[in-house]
Every structure is written in structure tokens, then in C-alpha cells.
Amino acid sequence: MTWAHSGEAAAASINEMVPGAAVEYNETDVWILPEHILAVARHLKSAEGLDFSYLNALSAVDYVEYFEVVYHLLSLRRNSSLVVKTKIAGRDAPAISSVCSVWKGADLQEREVWDLMGVRFEGHPNMKRVMLWEGFDGHPLRKDFLG
Amino acid sequence: MAIKTEPVTINLGPQHPSTHGVFRLRVTFDGEVVLDVEPVLGYLHRGSEKLAESRTYVQIVTLTDRMDYIASMSNNLAYVRAVEKLADIEVPERAQYIRVISAELQRIASHMMATGFLLNDLGAFATPLMYCFRERERILDLFEMLCGARITLSYMRPGGIYQDAPEDFWPALDRIVEDLPKSIDELEDLITNNEIVLTRTRGVGTLNAEQAVDYSVSGPILRAAGVEWDLRKADPYEIYDRVEFDVPIGVDGDNFDRYIVRVQEMRESVRIIEQCIEQIPDGPVRAEAPFFIRAPEGDAYAAVEGPKGELGFYLVSDGGISPYRCKVRAPSFINLTPLREMLIGGKMGDLITTFGSVDIVLGEVDR
């Protein structure tokens, strides 16, 4: 059975490494500040006792006041899971650092989020639309998109 | 005298039989060698995730059919499991057994397609594919008995399944379960020790365990690379913890290993179905769930081991009758990430086989 890594323990471990990065947690999820994502990602992947080497899914949700980018992580060796979330304020040009350098599996998924949700990933090697064509007006999964 | 050469860029697809759908690869060749690949997708993008936001939880089942249309049962299962987790719905035992039986039948049908097309891509045009289609056709007949449809099934509902299997389903299932191992033997006789298949697939398109994990690939490709990770074992859902089966893994992570892992998985699926037929209890097949499900506020992620890999649904609810957000973790899409790694440096002929061995379905890639 895949066990959910406690959000509290993950938050404590993150804050020890990157002070002030984790701001909130519950049993399964941990919320971090978007500016620390890259440092946190590196820590989650390499730290002993965390070992989240597999980025399972990367998605974004539009909560109107803010965008939430969600990382579903897995540790195949320890069979545990963790959900990392981060809130990005502002609708004009929301952006966050790309985690491609940590998990290569983020490549297409980050492009999909940019394409459909309009959250830009800085430092991504090929930040282009993936489903729609370049020049398409708007990002369809946003709540204020009118097709 | 040295002859001056220059790289050539070729568009493979979007209308090309080897791409198994509307998929385009921009490939740069130096003679026969692949220098660069750029996948271009989105030709089948229908905005399923956006459509889901304006449909009720039960209606979305039909949208999931049209993602991986080779394996609708698995899509249905992944989606209804996410809804059940979100809205906390208990599923009757009999329904769980029938779900597992149909999901495993679907896995065999999907792997049959993958194997048949692998041979097609190798140049054994149509004949081996027809052997595989013959078995798949029989499975589709079973699905027709269950729900009247063959491809877009919509058989599952949050809380169970649409209806119990009819009386004549069980003897028909027994016959297929008896015949399938023989058909798989026959297929293996044709392929597994075939000299041409071995030379064309061994050591081609390799992806090692470390790369596979780093690139987030899942399913037979991950297992062919030697990583023993199968959600049915790692995180057993439905009744998978009550049946015995093995997880076949490969060694080299090449095209041949992917093929052999799929063949062995078909055999394991037959084993699972046999045990399900023995164990299945009587009882209701659908829990009392309202037609307009109102899930409490919050989010849930549930995944199943589909034929292509981990198929997951991430649902966010705001308390209404439709999900606020419905994200699909599509294995076909994510398994395309290491395509450059697998293709660059290879030969033109191997490009087609390697791409085929990833086994993608464009309905799921583009959604």
C-alpha cells in the first residue's frame, strides 16, 4: 500500500533546509512559497527519508484569486507519496521556476500547464505551447476564458 | 574525395500510418541516422478537461471513453475511482470483481494491439496484426454483452457498474480464458524467437531504469527498464490484493523487453481473471449514489495501472454537481517525454519501431 508521507514531517524537513519555504500543511499535502520551488524540489528528491525521485503528475488549478501549481510526487523505493502545492498570485503573468532540471519528466507537463493554464515556467528549455498552436489567444483552462 | 552532405528535415505525419494516429514528428536526419526529433502534438485536442468542468460527475464517464479509446474500461475505472474517493462512495464487492475482470480483459486487448502493431512496424504487414485482432475482437464481443458497446463503453459508474453481467457472459468468458493462453503461445511461437524480430528489437531504443524514473514514464516501459513498479501491487485497489499474480520486468529496457513484458502481462491478466471467476460473490453491483453527486469541497487523486501506464485523475470539487477541475495524468502523454533520448542517434527504420513500442494513443495524448 502506498502510504501518504505526512505533510507535517515534510514541512519540517523542508523548513530545516530552506527556512520559511513551507507555509502550510495537512496530512498529505504541503504548501510552499513559489520562489523556493527549485530548492525544495532538489531537497525532496535527494534527502534521505524523503527520496521523491519520481514526479508523478504536475498540474495547475485556477482559483481565480490565485493559481495553484500541484506536484504529485512518489518515492518508488519507499512506496510513499507526497503532494506539494504552491500558490501564485496575479493573473497577468503568473510564473514559477521550472523543475525540469530536477525531474526531466516535468518537460511536457510544464508545457501543457503553460499552454492551457497560462502559468509560465522560467528556465524551461523549450517553453512553447504543446496542444494548441503558437499565436492562440488565451489559455482555455482558465476560469475567465470564453471560447 | 569527400562528398558534401547536409542534414535533411522530414515531417513524419500527422497523416502517416506508422504514427498510429494524428501525431507529427519533425525528424532531422544525417543520411540514415537521426540527429534531432521534435514531437508536434495537439491534432486531436478536444479540451476534455475543460468540457469536464461543465458536466456532472456521471456524464464525465463518457468523456473518459474517448481518451484512450483502445482501453476505455481502464479509463472508466480510473475516473470512477477518483470520484468515489472524492465523494466517499463504497463500491459493492461484486461490482469490484466485475470491474477487475473487465479491466484485465481490456489490458489484454490493448497489449494485443501494441504487439500486433509492433510487427506491423517491423514490416510484417497485417498478418500478425490480424492474429492479434482476432483475439481482441473476441474480447470486444464480451464487452458488447456487458454494455452493448465495443469501443466507447461507459460501463462503469461512480459506485459500481451500469448493470450486472448477463447469464451467457460467464460461459463465454470461460471459453475465452481457456483459449487465450493458447493464442498467446501461438503468437509467441511466431514472434519471440524470430531472428528478424530479435535483431531489429534487441538493444534498440533503450531506456535504462534511472532514465525511466527521471522521465516519469510508467507502465510496461518502466517495467521493461527493470523497475518493479505496478500499482496493482504497489498500491492495490479494488480486489487486486486478493488475487495472486507476478509483475514481469525486463532487463535492458529495449524494444524487445517492452514486447516481452507486454506478452507476460497478458498471461498474468488471464491468471487474475481465472481467480476472479472463482472468487466472485453474489450481490448488488451498484451502490446507492445519487445521479447528481455533490462531492464535498476538496481534492482527490486516484490512479490505476492502465495498459499504457499509470492513469490518474486529479479532481477538485467546490461542492457543486460538476468538478471544479479535472486533470488527467495521461500515461501516453508523459511516456512521450523521453522520446528524444530514445530516438536520437538511432536509425531511420528503428525510429518507427521504437516509437511504436512506446504504445501511445493519440486520444489520450491530446485529450
Interface residues (C-beta under 8 A of the other chain):
Chain A: M1 T2 S53 Y54 L55 N56 A57 S59 V61 D62 V70 H72 L76 N79 V83 W103 K104 G105 A106 D107 L108 Q109 E112 L116 R129 V130 M131 L132 W133 P140 L141
Chain B: L41 G42 H45 G47 E49 K50 V213 D214 Y215 S216 V217 V227 W229 A234 D235 P236 Y301 A303 E310 G312 Y314 V316 Y324 R325 K327 R329 F333 I334 L336 T337 P338 D366 R367
